[in-house]
Amino acid sequence: MPAHFRWLSTLKMPHHAQQIAFQEYIYAVKECTERVTRLTEQIHKLMPEWRLAPVVKALQAMRGVAPMIATITMAELGDLCRFENPRQLMAYLGLVPSETSSGKKEKRGGITKTGNGHVRRALVEAAQTYHHPARISKVLLKRQEGLPEPICKIAWKAQVRLCGRFRKMIARGKTWNKVVAAIARELSAFMWAIAKEVQIQNA
């Protein structure tokens, strides 16, 4: 980010009014970035006191599920175990395909996009990381420190499956958006499984 702002400072607009407007936009971006940083710091400070903190930490064992994505998911959805099965969670997030019926014919369309759009967008963002080959990076290894082995096993199983499925769907000519939506859908199921495991561990 600092390097990008330095590059922006080298740009010159043809008219002085344009330069002023351009500089105001830069200030606005900086202010918003600083605000996000402050809020993120407060969330990290308050996290240990939250009753859902164990699930937030466990969800971060998964690739793409960074602290803020895990926090958004739990803050918006609460206890994931209130859903009887992963399918219910997928439907609530609007990640299941829509269907139209006419007589005996059934046609599947894009995802329904019903339910919680905030979490859906977060999972779509997380799903894009599965485009790369499966691996445990240093960052992911650090996030998994201290977590029970069953949770780490679920996270690795998810990564192997989702990375492989991403690659196969792209190879079959599926569009990027369709692939990402499908991966986000399955990702939510694995997140449900981890939340269930945390519940078992704390029973």
N, C-alpha and C positions, 0 to 999 in steps of 0.2 A: 504493500500500500504506500509507504513513504516514497518508494522509487516511482510509482505511478504519479503521485502528486508532484514530484520533481519534474517529471516529463511534462505534465500539464502546465507547469510554470513557464515552460519554454515556448508555449504556443502563443501566437499573437494574432488577434482579430484585425480585420481590415479597417474597422471603424471603432472609435473610442467607446461608443455606447455599447457596442457588441462586447468589447473587452470588459466593461464593467459588469454586464449581465453574466458573462462567462465566469468572472471572478466570484460573483455572488452565488452562482451554482456550486462552485468549488467549496465555498464556505458552508453552504447548506449541507453538502455531502459530508464534510468534516464534522459538522455539528451532530448530524444523525449517527455517524460512525462512533463518535465519542459517547453519545447517549446510549447506544446499543452496548458499548463496552461497559459502561457504568451499571446498566441493568443486569448484564450477564454476570458481573462480579457479585452483585447482590443476590442473584439466584444461587450462585455457587456457595455463598456464605450461609444462606438459609437452608440449603438442601439437607444437611445432616439432621435438622430438626423435623423434617417432614416425615409423616408416617409411611409414605410411599417411596422414601429414599432407597430402601433395599432393592426394590424393583427397578428403579431408575438406574442404579449401579449395575444390576444384572443385565439389563437390556443393552448396556454399552459393550457387552462382550461380543456383540454382533458387529460385523463390518458395516460401515455406513451410519450406524446409530451412535452418533456423537452425543456428548452430554446434553446439548440443547434439544436435539431431536427426541431423545429419551424423555427429557423433562416435558416437552410439549405434549408428547403422547400421553403421559400419565396425568398431566394437569388437565388436559381436555377430556380424557376418557375415564379417569379414576381407576378403580380396580378392574383389570382386564378379565379377571376370573368371573365377573358378573355375566359375561357372555358364556353360554353353555358349551359352545364349540367355536373353533376358528371361523367357520362359515358365517356365523352370526356377526362376528367382528368384521369380517370382510364386507358383508352387506351393509353394516352400520357406517362403514367408511366410504361406501359408494364405489368399491373397487371390483364389484362383480359385474359381468356383462349384462347389458339390458336385453330383453327378449320381446319380440313382437310375434303374435300368433294370428293366423288366418286359416280357419278350418283345421286341417291336419298339419299345416305347415308351420314351422317355428323358425324364426330367424333371430340370430344373436347380433347385437350391435355393440357399440362402445360401452365403456363402464357407465354405471348409472349416475355417478357423481352426487348421490344423495348423502345425507348424514354429515359427518364432521369434515368439512373441507380443509380446515387448518392442519389436522393430522394427516389427511390424505396427501396434501402438498409436501409435508415433511417426509413422509414415507417415499414419495416419488423421488424426492431429492436423494434420500438414502439409497434407493434402488439403483441409481445410476452408477454407484461405486462397484456394482457386481459385473460391470462390463469388463473389468480387469480379471486376470487369472486369480484363483484362490490362493491366499497366502496370509500368514499371520505377521503383520508388520510390527515394528517396535512400538508404535503408538497403540495398536490394538493389544499387544502383549501387556503393556502397562495398564490398560483399562481392565484387563482380565485378572490382574494381580489380586489375590485374596478371595476370588470367587470360587464356589464349589465346582468340582470337576464335572458333574452332570450338566451344569449351565454352560460351561465352556464346550462341552461335547455337542450340545444342541446348536451353539453358535457356529461351530466348525462344520457340522452336518448341513446347516443352512447355507453356509458360504460355498461349500462344494457343490451343492445342488443348484443354488441360484446362479453361481458363475457359469456352470455348465449349461443351464437352461438359457441363460442370456445369450451365450455364444451360439447355441443351436437354433434359437429363434431368429437371430440375426442372419444366420447362414441360410435359413429357409425363406428369407426375403421379407420378414415381418418388419413393419416400420418401427423406428426407434421408440415413438410414443407408446405403441401397443406393447412392445417388449417391456418397457419400463413399468407400465401399468400392471402387467402380469407379474413382474418380479415384486413390485410393491405389495400386490395382493398376497403372494406367498410369504413375503417378509412379515406381514402382519400375523400370519398363522404361526410362524416361528416365535414371534414376540409373545404371542398368547401362551405358547408352550413354555417359554422361559418364566413368564409370570406365574404359571401353574407350578413350575418347579420351585420357585421362591416360596410359594405358599406351602408346599410340601416340606421344604427345608425348615421353615419357621413354625411348623405345626407342633 
